[in-house]
Amino acid sequence: MTERPSLFRQEALEFHAGQPPPGGVLRIDPPWTRWLYWIVLAVVVAGVVVTATARTSETTSGPALINAPDRTFVALVPAAASPDLRRGQFVRIQADGPERRPLAARVLRAEITDQAGVRRAGFAPSAQPAVLVTGVLEPHADVASLHSSPRHEGRAVVVLGSQRILNLFLRRGGDS
């Protein structure tokens, strides 16, 4: 019977069996490795702090029509947002045109509507089910920057909720 070859080289076996040579294994510790360790540690700590303290908002958006003289608006948002829409929610309305600042507003009413309701409100027909959101501009909203015409087109962004980023990660991890 033939002897099977060893898994390790003979020189390696002799090295481990005997005394290590003076000086041991060559170790190189360049100075940048210490700095890199502390930089990586600082980035990880900063990431944990930001994740635990920063907040993110859940929003929905759609076209809006602004009635400047009455300081009101009507917007069309996807029907999927209807369970989260309620009176008093914050809305940011961006009027069409260059250099327009967003207008702050609040929701007064939100109701699911059909295509006839969409057309009555002044919007083009929607391919998806939609919610008609009506509301009022905040007292400090600057409508003076809008043209002299009474109705203006724009885009409404409704803030549905806000939560810490950490909670978002924890909730996503529990869903898996």
Buried (B, 14 or more C-beta within 10 A) or exposed (E): EEEEEEEEEEEEEEEEEEEEEEEEEEEEEEEEEEEEEEEEEEEEEEEEEEBEEEEEEEBBBBBBBBBBEEBBBBBBBBBEBBEBBEEEBBBBBBBEEEEBEBBBBBBBEBEEBEEEBBEEBEBEEBEEEBBBBBBBBBEEBEBEEBEEEEBBEBBBBBBBEEEBBBEBEEEEEEEE
